[in-house]
Amino acid sequence: MADKLIIFDTTLRDGEQSPGASMTRDEKLRIARQLDRLKVDVIEAGFPASSNGDFEAVQAIANAIKDSTVCGLSRANDRDISRAAEALKGAARSRIHTFIATSPLHMEKKLRMTPDQVFEQAKLAVRFARNLVADVEFSPEDGYRSDVDFLCRVLETVITEGATTINVPDTVGYAIPELYGNFIKTLRERVPNSDKAVWSVHCHNDLGMAVANSLAGVKIGGARQVECTINGLGERAGNCSLEEIVMAVKTRKDYFGLELGVDSRHILATSRMVSQTTGFVIQPNKAVVGANAFAHASGIHQDGVLKARDTYEIMRAEDVGWSNNKIVLGKLSGRNAFKQRLQELGVAMESEADINTAFARFKELADRKSDIFDEDILALVSDESIARDNEQYTFISLAQRSETGERPQATIVFTAQGKEVKSESDGNGPVDASLKAIETHVKSGAEMVLYSVNAISGSTESQGEVTIRLQNNGRVVNGVGSDPDIIVASAKAYLNALNKLRSKADRVAAQG
Protein backbone atom coordinates (compact mmCIF):
# COMPACT_ATOMS: atom_id res chain seq x y z
CA MET A 1 0.00 0.00 0.00
CA ALA A 2 1.25 3.48 -0.86
CA ASP A 3 2.34 5.92 1.84
CA LYS A 4 -0.28 8.30 3.17
CA LEU A 5 0.13 12.05 2.89
CA ILE A 6 -1.25 13.83 5.97
CA ILE A 7 -3.21 16.99 5.22
CA PHE A 8 -2.83 19.55 8.01
CA ASP A 9 -5.28 22.43 7.56
CA THR A 10 -4.37 25.74 9.18
CA THR A 11 -7.14 27.91 7.70
CA LEU A 12 -8.45 28.68 11.18
CA ARG A 13 -5.04 29.70 12.51
CA ASP A 14 -2.58 30.86 9.85
CA GLY A 15 -5.32 31.53 7.31
CA GLU A 16 -7.23 33.96 9.51
CA GLN A 17 -4.10 36.07 9.92
CA SER A 18 -4.93 37.75 6.60
CA PRO A 19 -5.96 41.36 7.38
CA GLY A 20 -9.71 41.25 7.96
CA ALA A 21 -10.01 37.46 7.92
CA SER A 22 -10.30 36.93 11.68
CA MET A 23 -13.37 34.88 12.54
CA THR A 24 -15.80 34.60 15.41
CA ARG A 25 -16.03 31.45 17.52
CA ASP A 26 -19.18 30.31 15.70
CA GLU A 27 -17.66 31.00 12.27
CA LYS A 28 -14.59 28.97 13.20
CA LEU A 29 -16.74 26.14 14.50
CA ARG A 30 -18.80 26.05 11.32
CA ILE A 31 -15.69 25.88 9.13
CA ALA A 32 -14.11 23.25 11.41
CA ARG A 33 -17.17 21.03 10.98
CA GLN A 34 -16.89 21.43 7.22
CA LEU A 35 -13.17 20.55 7.35
CA ASP A 36 -14.13 17.43 9.31
CA ARG A 37 -16.57 16.49 6.52
CA LEU A 38 -13.74 17.11 4.05
CA LYS A 39 -11.79 14.56 6.11
CA VAL A 40 -8.64 16.60 6.59
CA ASP A 41 -6.32 14.75 8.95
CA VAL A 42 -5.46 17.66 11.26
CA ILE A 43 -7.33 20.91 11.94
CA GLU A 44 -5.16 23.62 13.48
CA ALA A 45 -8.00 25.40 15.26
CA GLY A 46 -6.15 28.41 16.63
CA PHE A 47 -3.69 29.86 19.10
CA PRO A 48 -5.36 29.39 22.52
CA ALA A 49 -2.96 31.60 24.49
CA SER A 50 -3.44 34.59 22.16
CA SER A 51 -6.86 35.63 23.52
CA ASN A 52 -9.84 34.36 25.46
CA GLY A 53 -11.80 34.36 22.22
CA ASP A 54 -9.34 32.09 20.48
CA PHE A 55 -9.17 29.81 23.54
CA GLU A 56 -12.96 29.44 23.48
CA ALA A 57 -12.96 28.78 19.73
CA VAL A 58 -10.33 26.02 20.02
CA GLN A 59 -12.19 24.55 23.01
CA ALA A 60 -15.51 24.51 21.10
CA ILE A 61 -13.89 22.88 18.07
CA ALA A 62 -12.11 20.29 20.24
CA ASN A 63 -15.43 19.32 21.80
CA ALA A 64 -17.29 19.15 18.47
CA ILE A 65 -14.87 17.39 16.08
CA LYS A 66 -14.86 13.60 16.19
CA ASP A 67 -12.74 12.42 13.25
CA SER A 68 -9.97 14.94 12.53
CA THR A 69 -7.17 15.61 15.02
CA VAL A 70 -7.61 19.07 16.58
CA CYS A 71 -4.40 21.05 17.02
CA GLY A 72 -3.59 24.16 19.04
CA LEU A 73 -0.56 26.39 18.40
CA SER A 74 1.70 27.56 21.21
CA ARG A 75 4.97 29.39 21.61
CA ALA A 76 7.74 27.41 23.27
CA ASN A 77 6.84 28.31 26.85
CA ASP A 78 4.93 26.58 29.65
CA ARG A 79 2.09 29.12 29.78
CA ASP A 80 1.20 28.82 26.09
CA ILE A 81 1.52 25.04 26.14
CA SER A 82 -0.64 24.68 29.26
CA ARG A 83 -3.27 26.95 27.73
CA ALA A 84 -3.32 24.86 24.55
CA ALA A 85 -3.63 21.63 26.52
CA GLU A 86 -6.55 23.06 28.50
CA ALA A 87 -8.38 24.15 25.34
CA LEU A 88 -7.86 20.74 23.72
CA LYS A 89 -8.99 18.72 26.73
CA GLY A 90 -12.29 17.63 25.17
CA ALA A 91 -10.84 16.51 21.82
CA ALA A 92 -11.14 12.92 20.64
CA ARG A 93 -7.64 13.38 19.16
CA SER A 94 -5.48 16.35 20.12
CA ARG A 95 -2.11 17.80 19.14
CA ILE A 96 -0.02 20.62 20.56
CA HIS A 97 2.04 22.48 17.96
CA THR A 98 4.85 24.43 19.60
CA PHE A 99 7.39 26.64 17.82
CA ILE A 100 10.40 28.89 18.28
CA ALA A 101 12.45 30.77 15.68
CA THR A 102 15.82 29.26 14.73
CA SER A 103 17.19 31.52 11.97
CA PRO A 104 20.08 33.85 12.94
CA LEU A 105 18.01 36.87 11.91
CA HIS A 106 15.00 35.92 14.03
CA MET A 107 17.05 34.83 17.04
CA GLU A 108 19.05 38.04 17.10
CA LYS A 109 16.50 40.66 16.06
CA LYS A 110 13.17 39.24 17.26
CA LEU A 111 13.87 36.89 20.14
CA ARG A 112 17.12 38.54 21.31
CA MET A 113 18.30 35.10 22.37
CA THR A 114 21.49 33.15 21.76
CA PRO A 115 21.36 29.88 19.81
CA ASP A 116 22.06 27.96 23.04
CA GLN A 117 19.10 29.65 24.73
CA VAL A 118 16.82 28.80 21.81
CA PHE A 119 18.06 25.21 21.83
CA GLU A 120 17.31 24.85 25.54
CA GLN A 121 13.87 26.44 25.26
CA ALA A 122 12.88 24.19 22.35
CA LYS A 123 13.99 21.10 24.27
CA LEU A 124 12.13 22.04 27.46
CA ALA A 125 8.99 23.09 25.58
CA VAL A 126 8.64 19.77 23.77
CA ARG A 127 9.37 17.87 26.98
CA PHE A 128 6.66 19.82 28.79
CA ALA A 129 4.12 19.39 25.96
CA ARG A 130 4.84 15.66 25.68
CA ASN A 131 3.83 15.22 29.32
CA LEU A 132 0.43 16.75 28.54
CA VAL A 133 -0.46 15.13 25.18
CA ALA A 134 0.82 12.18 23.17
CA ASP A 135 0.92 14.05 19.85
CA VAL A 136 3.40 16.96 19.73
CA GLU A 137 4.49 18.90 16.67
CA PHE A 138 7.56 21.14 16.69
CA SER A 139 8.31 23.92 14.21
CA PRO A 140 11.57 25.88 13.93
CA GLU A 141 10.11 29.19 12.74
CA ASP A 142 11.95 30.54 9.68
CA GLY A 143 13.47 27.07 9.48
CA TYR A 144 14.44 27.35 5.81
CA ARG A 145 16.75 30.31 6.53
CA SER A 146 18.31 28.61 9.56
CA ASP A 147 21.86 27.26 9.83
CA VAL A 148 21.70 23.59 8.91
CA ASP A 149 24.10 22.42 11.63
CA PHE A 150 22.19 24.26 14.35
CA LEU A 151 18.83 23.14 12.98
CA CYS A 152 19.92 19.48 12.94
CA ARG A 153 21.03 19.80 16.57
CA VAL A 154 17.66 21.27 17.61
CA LEU A 155 15.56 18.78 15.66
CA GLU A 156 17.46 15.73 16.91
CA THR A 157 16.91 16.88 20.48
CA VAL A 158 13.18 17.66 20.18
CA ILE A 159 12.57 14.25 18.59
CA THR A 160 14.41 12.66 21.51
CA GLU A 161 12.13 14.66 23.85
CA GLY A 162 9.03 13.22 22.16
CA ALA A 163 8.10 15.38 19.16
CA THR A 164 6.06 13.16 16.83
CA THR A 165 5.94 15.63 13.90
CA ILE A 166 8.75 17.91 12.70
CA ASN A 167 7.55 20.79 10.57
CA VAL A 168 10.07 22.88 8.60
CA PRO A 169 8.47 26.20 7.61
CA ASP A 170 9.43 28.48 4.78
CA THR A 171 7.99 31.29 6.88
CA VAL A 172 8.69 34.14 4.46
CA GLY A 173 8.17 32.33 1.14
CA TYR A 174 11.85 32.49 0.18
CA ALA A 175 12.31 28.92 -1.00
CA ILE A 176 12.75 27.50 -4.51
CA PRO A 177 11.24 24.02 -5.11
CA GLU A 178 14.41 22.02 -5.87
CA LEU A 179 16.39 23.74 -3.13
CA TYR A 180 13.63 23.36 -0.55
CA GLY A 181 13.09 19.68 -1.40
CA ASN A 182 16.81 19.00 -1.01
CA PHE A 183 16.86 21.00 2.24
CA ILE A 184 14.24 18.69 3.75
CA LYS A 185 16.11 15.66 2.39
CA THR A 186 19.37 16.87 3.95
CA LEU A 187 17.76 17.37 7.35
CA ARG A 188 16.22 13.91 7.30
CA GLU A 189 19.55 12.35 6.30
CA ARG A 190 21.58 14.22 8.90
CA VAL A 191 19.25 13.93 11.92
CA PRO A 192 20.03 10.45 13.36
CA ASN A 193 16.52 9.83 14.76
CA SER A 194 14.62 11.38 11.85
CA ASP A 195 12.71 8.13 11.34
CA LYS A 196 11.01 8.58 14.72
CA ALA A 197 8.91 11.53 13.51
CA VAL A 198 6.68 12.50 10.59
CA TRP A 199 8.28 15.31 8.58
CA SER A 200 6.09 18.19 7.51
CA VAL A 201 6.28 21.22 5.20
CA HIS A 202 4.69 24.64 5.68
CA CYS A 203 5.25 27.06 2.79
CA HIS A 204 4.18 30.64 2.19
CA ASN A 205 3.36 32.00 -1.25
CA ASP A 206 5.37 35.25 -1.43
CA LEU A 207 7.02 34.19 -4.69
CA GLY A 208 4.02 32.19 -5.90
CA MET A 209 5.68 28.84 -5.22
CA ALA A 210 4.05 27.58 -2.00
CA VAL A 211 2.38 24.60 -3.66
CA ALA A 212 5.44 23.75 -5.78
CA ASN A 213 7.74 24.01 -2.74
CA SER A 214 5.44 21.82 -0.65
CA LEU A 215 5.26 19.15 -3.35
CA ALA A 216 9.05 19.25 -3.72
CA GLY A 217 9.32 18.77 0.05
CA VAL A 218 7.13 15.70 -0.34
CA LYS A 219 8.69 14.18 -3.46
CA ILE A 220 12.36 15.10 -3.00
CA GLY A 221 12.51 15.56 0.76
CA GLY A 222 10.26 12.70 1.83
CA ALA A 223 7.88 14.84 3.91
CA ARG A 224 4.59 13.10 4.69
CA GLN A 225 2.57 16.05 6.00
CA VAL A 226 1.65 19.25 4.16
CA GLU A 227 0.37 22.29 6.04
CA CYS A 228 -2.05 24.29 3.93
CA THR A 229 -5.18 26.43 3.89
CA ILE A 230 -8.44 26.51 1.97
CA ASN A 231 -8.11 28.86 -1.04
CA GLY A 232 -4.46 29.46 -0.04
CA LEU A 233 -5.74 31.97 2.54
CA GLY A 234 -3.10 33.58 4.73
CA GLU A 235 -1.03 36.61 5.55
CA ARG A 236 0.81 38.51 2.82
CA ALA A 237 0.50 36.42 -0.39
CA GLY A 238 -1.06 33.51 1.48
CA ASN A 239 -0.25 29.91 2.30
CA CYS A 240 0.00 26.70 0.34
CA SER A 241 -3.43 25.95 -1.17
CA LEU A 242 -5.09 22.78 0.15
CA GLU A 243 -7.23 22.17 -2.92
CA GLU A 244 -4.23 22.40 -5.23
CA ILE A 245 -2.11 20.04 -3.12
CA VAL A 246 -4.91 17.48 -2.82
CA MET A 247 -5.80 17.47 -6.50
CA ALA A 248 -2.15 17.47 -7.62
CA VAL A 249 -1.46 14.36 -5.53
CA LYS A 250 -4.73 12.67 -6.60
CA THR A 251 -4.39 13.55 -10.29
CA ARG A 252 -0.69 12.62 -10.49
CA LYS A 253 -0.77 9.53 -8.29
CA ASP A 254 1.40 7.93 -10.97
CA TYR A 255 4.18 10.33 -9.92
CA PHE A 256 3.64 10.84 -6.19
CA GLY A 257 2.38 7.36 -5.31
CA LEU A 258 0.63 8.64 -2.18
CA GLU A 259 -2.74 7.96 -0.58
CA LEU A 260 -4.98 10.73 0.76
CA GLY A 261 -7.79 10.59 3.30
CA VAL A 262 -9.44 13.80 2.03
CA ASP A 263 -12.88 13.50 0.41
CA SER A 264 -12.31 15.89 -2.47
CA ARG A 265 -16.04 16.10 -3.31
CA HIS A 266 -16.37 18.58 -0.41
CA ILE A 267 -13.63 20.90 -1.64
CA LEU A 268 -15.87 23.36 -3.47
CA ALA A 269 -18.37 23.73 -0.62
CA THR A 270 -15.53 24.26 1.85
CA SER A 271 -13.85 26.78 -0.43
CA ARG A 272 -17.10 28.68 -0.83
CA MET A 273 -17.76 28.70 2.92
CA VAL A 274 -14.30 30.09 3.70
CA SER A 275 -14.64 32.74 1.00
CA GLN A 276 -18.08 33.81 2.23
CA THR A 277 -17.01 33.88 5.87
CA THR A 278 -13.79 35.84 5.39
CA GLY A 279 -14.85 38.01 2.47
CA PHE A 280 -11.85 36.96 0.39
CA VAL A 281 -13.28 36.47 -3.10
CA ILE A 282 -11.98 33.56 -5.19
CA GLN A 283 -10.48 34.74 -8.46
CA PRO A 284 -12.23 33.20 -11.51
CA ASN A 285 -9.03 31.57 -12.80
CA LYS A 286 -8.09 30.05 -9.43
CA ALA A 287 -7.06 26.41 -9.89
CA VAL A 288 -9.66 23.78 -8.87
CA VAL A 289 -12.22 26.12 -7.24
CA GLY A 290 -12.31 29.21 -9.50
CA ALA A 291 -15.42 29.81 -11.61
CA ASN A 292 -13.39 29.25 -14.80
CA ALA A 293 -11.49 26.18 -13.56
CA PHE A 294 -13.57 23.85 -15.74
CA ALA A 295 -14.81 26.39 -18.32
CA HIS A 296 -13.72 26.29 -21.97
CA ALA A 297 -14.01 29.39 -24.15
CA SER A 298 -11.80 28.33 -27.04
CA GLY A 299 -13.76 26.69 -29.87
CA ILE A 300 -11.07 24.05 -30.33
CA HIS A 301 -11.15 23.23 -26.60
CA GLN A 302 -14.95 23.08 -26.56
CA ASP A 303 -14.98 20.71 -29.52
CA GLY A 304 -12.40 18.46 -27.89
CA VAL A 305 -14.22 18.33 -24.54
CA LEU A 306 -17.52 17.48 -26.23
CA LYS A 307 -15.85 14.56 -28.01
CA ALA A 308 -13.81 13.33 -25.04
CA ARG A 309 -13.54 15.19 -21.74
CA ASP A 310 -9.96 14.13 -21.08
CA THR A 311 -8.72 15.99 -24.18
CA TYR A 312 -8.59 19.16 -22.09
CA GLU A 313 -9.74 18.17 -18.60
CA ILE A 314 -7.31 16.31 -16.33
CA MET A 315 -9.80 16.24 -13.42
CA ARG A 316 -13.54 15.68 -13.29
CA ALA A 317 -15.40 18.76 -12.08
CA GLU A 318 -17.69 16.62 -9.92
CA ASP A 319 -14.68 15.15 -8.09
CA VAL A 320 -14.11 18.49 -6.37
CA GLY A 321 -17.78 19.27 -5.80
CA TRP A 322 -18.89 21.02 -8.98
CA SER A 323 -22.35 19.61 -9.64
CA ASN A 324 -22.96 17.70 -12.85
CA ASN A 325 -26.68 18.01 -12.12
CA LYS A 326 -27.99 20.48 -14.67
CA ILE A 327 -31.42 20.81 -13.02
CA VAL A 328 -31.80 24.42 -11.92
CA LEU A 329 -34.00 25.10 -8.92
CA GLY A 330 -36.73 27.72 -9.05
CA LYS A 331 -39.78 29.01 -7.18
CA LEU A 332 -41.76 25.81 -7.85
CA SER A 333 -39.03 23.60 -6.34
CA GLY A 334 -39.99 21.89 -3.10
CA ARG A 335 -38.26 21.51 0.23
CA ASN A 336 -37.02 17.99 -0.56
CA ALA A 337 -35.37 19.11 -3.80
CA PHE A 338 -33.71 21.98 -1.91
CA LYS A 339 -32.55 19.67 0.89
CA GLN A 340 -31.20 17.17 -1.65
CA ARG A 341 -29.22 19.92 -3.39
CA LEU A 342 -27.73 21.03 -0.06
CA GLN A 343 -26.52 17.46 0.48
CA GLU A 344 -25.06 17.29 -3.04
CA LEU A 345 -23.19 20.54 -2.34
CA GLY A 346 -21.74 19.14 0.88
CA VAL A 347 -23.67 21.56 3.09
CA ALA A 348 -24.78 20.00 6.38
CA MET A 349 -27.37 21.94 8.36
CA GLU A 350 -27.33 21.44 12.11
CA SER A 351 -31.10 21.04 12.56
CA GLU A 352 -34.41 20.86 10.72
CA ALA A 353 -35.08 24.40 11.94
CA ASP A 354 -31.95 25.60 10.12
CA ILE A 355 -33.09 23.82 6.94
CA ASN A 356 -36.50 25.44 7.21
CA THR A 357 -34.94 28.89 7.67
CA ALA A 358 -32.63 28.37 4.69
CA PHE A 359 -35.56 27.10 2.58
CA ALA A 360 -37.61 30.19 3.45
CA ARG A 361 -34.73 32.38 2.25
CA PHE A 362 -34.48 30.23 -0.90
CA LYS A 363 -38.19 30.77 -1.68
CA GLU A 364 -37.82 34.49 -1.08
CA LEU A 365 -34.89 34.61 -3.50
CA ALA A 366 -36.78 32.46 -6.05
CA ASP A 367 -39.58 35.04 -6.14
CA ARG A 368 -37.04 37.62 -7.27
CA LYS A 369 -34.82 35.46 -9.51
CA SER A 370 -36.15 32.85 -11.95
CA ASP A 371 -33.27 30.37 -11.79
CA ILE A 372 -31.37 29.45 -8.64
CA PHE A 373 -27.86 28.11 -9.22
CA ASP A 374 -25.61 26.20 -6.83
CA GLU A 375 -23.61 29.36 -6.16
CA ASP A 376 -26.82 31.12 -5.10
CA ILE A 377 -27.65 28.36 -2.62
CA LEU A 378 -24.19 28.39 -1.08
CA ALA A 379 -24.37 32.18 -0.78
CA LEU A 380 -27.77 32.30 0.88
CA VAL A 381 -26.87 29.54 3.36
CA SER A 382 -23.67 31.35 4.32
CA ASP A 383 -25.43 34.73 4.41
CA GLU A 384 -28.02 33.32 6.82
CA SER A 385 -25.26 31.96 9.08
CA ILE A 386 -23.50 35.33 9.13
CA ALA A 387 -26.73 37.11 10.04
CA ARG A 388 -27.50 34.65 12.82
CA ASP A 389 -24.08 34.98 14.42
CA ASN A 390 -23.97 38.77 14.54
CA GLU A 391 -27.18 40.37 15.72
CA GLN A 392 -26.18 43.81 16.97
CA TYR A 393 -27.08 45.30 13.60
CA THR A 394 -29.45 43.56 11.19
CA PHE A 395 -30.81 44.76 7.85
CA ILE A 396 -34.57 45.27 7.42
CA SER A 397 -35.25 47.38 4.32
CA LEU A 398 -33.82 49.98 1.99
CA ALA A 399 -35.29 52.63 -0.31
CA GLN A 400 -33.13 54.75 -2.59
CA ARG A 401 -33.66 57.17 -5.42
CA SER A 402 -31.17 58.24 -8.07
CA GLU A 403 -31.47 59.90 -11.45
CA THR A 404 -29.11 61.66 -13.81
CA GLY A 405 -28.27 65.14 -12.64
CA GLU A 406 -29.69 64.64 -9.13
CA ARG A 407 -27.83 63.68 -5.95
CA PRO A 408 -28.88 60.14 -4.88
CA GLN A 409 -30.89 59.73 -1.67
CA ALA A 410 -31.23 56.62 0.52
CA THR A 411 -33.41 55.65 3.47
CA ILE A 412 -32.47 52.51 5.38
CA VAL A 413 -34.22 50.65 8.18
CA PHE A 414 -32.16 48.32 10.39
CA THR A 415 -32.06 47.12 13.97
CA ALA A 416 -29.45 48.37 16.41
CA GLN A 417 -29.25 46.37 19.64
CA GLY A 418 -32.77 45.08 19.08
CA LYS A 419 -34.36 48.47 18.33
CA GLU A 420 -35.56 49.46 14.87
CA VAL A 421 -33.75 52.48 13.41
CA LYS A 422 -34.56 54.57 10.34
CA SER A 423 -31.82 56.72 8.85
CA GLU A 424 -31.43 58.85 5.72
CA SER A 425 -28.58 60.39 3.74
CA ASP A 426 -27.52 61.54 0.31
CA GLY A 427 -24.28 60.53 -1.40
CA ASN A 428 -22.19 60.44 -4.56
CA GLY A 429 -24.08 57.35 -5.68
CA PRO A 430 -26.82 55.05 -4.33
CA VAL A 431 -24.30 52.79 -2.55
CA ASP A 432 -22.50 55.77 -1.01
CA ALA A 433 -25.82 57.26 0.12
CA SER A 434 -26.96 53.96 1.66
CA LEU A 435 -23.76 53.41 3.62
CA LYS A 436 -23.68 57.03 4.77
CA ALA A 437 -27.25 56.60 6.00
CA ILE A 438 -26.08 53.72 8.19
CA GLU A 439 -23.04 55.64 9.39
CA THR A 440 -25.19 58.68 10.25
CA HIS A 441 -26.74 56.63 13.06
CA VAL A 442 -23.89 54.26 13.97
CA LYS A 443 -21.04 56.82 13.94
CA SER A 444 -18.36 54.10 13.90
CA GLY A 445 -15.66 56.39 12.52
CA ALA A 446 -14.26 53.43 10.58
CA GLU A 447 -12.27 53.89 7.39
CA MET A 448 -13.33 51.81 4.38
CA VAL A 449 -10.22 50.27 2.82
CA LEU A 450 -11.90 47.89 0.37
CA TYR A 451 -15.20 47.75 -1.53
CA SER A 452 -15.57 44.81 -3.90
CA VAL A 453 -18.51 43.41 -5.92
CA ASN A 454 -18.57 39.90 -7.31
CA ALA A 455 -21.34 38.29 -9.39
CA ILE A 456 -22.28 34.95 -7.86
CA SER A 457 -23.54 33.47 -11.13
CA GLY A 458 -23.33 34.58 -14.73
CA SER A 459 -26.35 36.64 -15.73
CA THR A 460 -27.95 40.04 -15.16
CA GLU A 461 -30.26 38.25 -12.69
CA SER A 462 -27.24 37.16 -10.67
CA GLN A 463 -26.93 37.85 -7.00
CA GLY A 464 -24.21 40.32 -6.20
CA GLU A 465 -21.77 39.44 -3.43
CA VAL A 466 -20.25 42.54 -1.83
CA THR A 467 -17.17 42.58 0.39
CA ILE A 468 -16.42 45.63 2.52
CA ARG A 469 -13.25 45.98 4.58
CA LEU A 470 -13.26 48.46 7.47
CA GLN A 471 -10.37 49.63 9.61
CA ASN A 472 -10.64 51.31 12.99
CA ASN A 473 -8.17 51.68 15.88
CA GLY A 474 -5.82 49.06 14.44
CA ARG A 475 -8.56 46.49 13.79
CA VAL A 476 -9.31 45.35 10.25
CA VAL A 477 -12.52 43.43 9.48
CA ASN A 478 -14.32 42.17 6.40
CA GLY A 479 -18.09 42.24 5.95
CA VAL A 480 -19.92 40.20 3.32
CA GLY A 481 -23.46 40.54 1.99
CA SER A 482 -25.33 39.06 -0.97
CA ASP A 483 -28.55 40.05 -2.72
CA PRO A 484 -29.84 40.43 -6.30
CA ASP A 485 -29.86 44.18 -5.53
CA ILE A 486 -26.24 45.36 -5.29
CA ILE A 487 -27.19 48.31 -3.09
CA VAL A 488 -28.95 46.02 -0.60
CA ALA A 489 -25.97 43.64 -0.70
CA SER A 490 -23.70 46.61 0.07
CA ALA A 491 -25.79 47.63 3.07
CA LYS A 492 -25.79 44.05 4.38
CA ALA A 493 -22.01 43.83 3.95
CA TYR A 494 -21.49 47.14 5.77
CA LEU A 495 -23.67 46.05 8.71
CA ASN A 496 -21.87 42.71 8.82
CA ALA A 497 -18.52 44.51 8.99
CA LEU A 498 -19.79 46.80 11.75
CA ASN A 499 -20.90 43.75 13.74
CA LYS A 500 -17.40 42.33 13.51
CA LEU A 501 -15.87 45.69 14.40
CA ARG A 502 -18.01 45.83 17.53
CA SER A 503 -16.86 42.34 18.54
CA LYS A 504 -14.55 42.31 21.57
CA ALA A 505 -12.44 39.46 20.19
CA ASP A 506 -8.70 40.12 20.38
CA ARG A 507 -6.25 39.08 17.67
CA VAL A 508 -2.50 38.79 17.81
CA ALA A 509 0.25 39.27 15.29
CA ALA A 510 0.85 36.40 12.91
CA GLN A 511 3.22 33.55 13.54
CA GLY A 512 4.83 31.60 10.68
Secondary structure as UniProt FT lines:
FT   STRAND          3..4
FT   STRAND          6..9
FT   TURN            11..14
FT   HELIX           15..17
FT   HELIX           25..38
FT   STRAND          42..46
FT   HELIX           48..50
FT   HELIX           52..64
FT   STRAND          69..75
FT   HELIX           78..87
FT   TURN            88..90
FT   STRAND          94..101
FT   HELIX           104..105
FT   HELIX           106..111
FT   HELIX           115..130
FT   TURN            131..132
FT   STRAND          136..141
FT   HELIX           143..145
FT   HELIX           148..160
FT   TURN            161..162
FT   STRAND          165..170
FT   TURN            171..172
FT   HELIX           177..190
FT   TURN            192..193
FT   HELIX           194..196
FT   STRAND          198..204
FT   TURN            206..207
FT   HELIX           210..219
FT   TURN            220..221
FT   STRAND          225..229
FT   HELIX           230..232
FT   TURN            236..237
FT   HELIX           242..251
FT   HELIX           253..256
FT   STRAND          258..259
FT   HELIX           264..266
FT   HELIX           267..278
FT   TURN            284..285
FT   TURN            287..289
FT   TURN            291..294
FT   HELIX           299..307
FT   HELIX           309..311
FT   HELIX           317..320
FT   TURN            331..332
FT   HELIX           335..344
FT   TURN            345..346
FT   HELIX           352..366
FT   TURN            367..368
FT   HELIX           374..389
FT   STRAND          393..401
FT   TURN            404..405
FT   STRAND          409..416
FT   TURN            417..418
FT   STRAND          419..426
FT   HELIX           430..442
FT   STRAND          447..455
FT   TURN            460..461
FT   STRAND          464..472
FT   TURN            473..474
FT   STRAND          475..483
FT   HELIX           486..502
//
